[in-house]
Amino acid sequence: MKNLLMLISIFGILTSCSVSDDVNPSGNMVISGSWKIKSFIDNNNRDRTSNYTSYTFDFKTSGELAVSKGSTQFKGTYASMMDSGKEKFNILISTSDNTLAEINEDWILAEKSDSILRLTKSSGGNGGTKTLIFSK
């Protein structure tokens, strides 16, 4: 019975998005082409950029994300959405690669231009903020 109630609760939470929680693979943003990580600062203010120099991120307008590191390929998705008046940018890469898994987040879109995508994420534990910057 407890499991049934938990499943009903989870289902209710997942299906209770309001109109302001619109999710769209590319949202209001048109992102396409190959991007690199220009900067990644973790929530402890450590520069992790060098971990990503060999990765290329190919954002498709369909919401698909292809990541390559040499001949190794990873698949994922991205989506932008409005949430509580903030534009969010969600990245989900299917991987066991811990480096890539570190950017699987529901980010806040801080800046977007033709050549820069700056994302931030406040961390609950120590109150730090992650900053992830993609560039073309």
Secondary structure, DSSP 8 states (H G I E B T S, - for coil): -HHHHHHHHHHHHHT---GGG-EESSTT----EEEEEEEEE-TTS-B-GGGGTTEEEEE-TTSEEEEEETTEEEEEEEEEEEETTEEEEEEEEE-S-HHHHTT-SEEEEEEE-SSEEEEEEE-TTT--EEEEEEE-
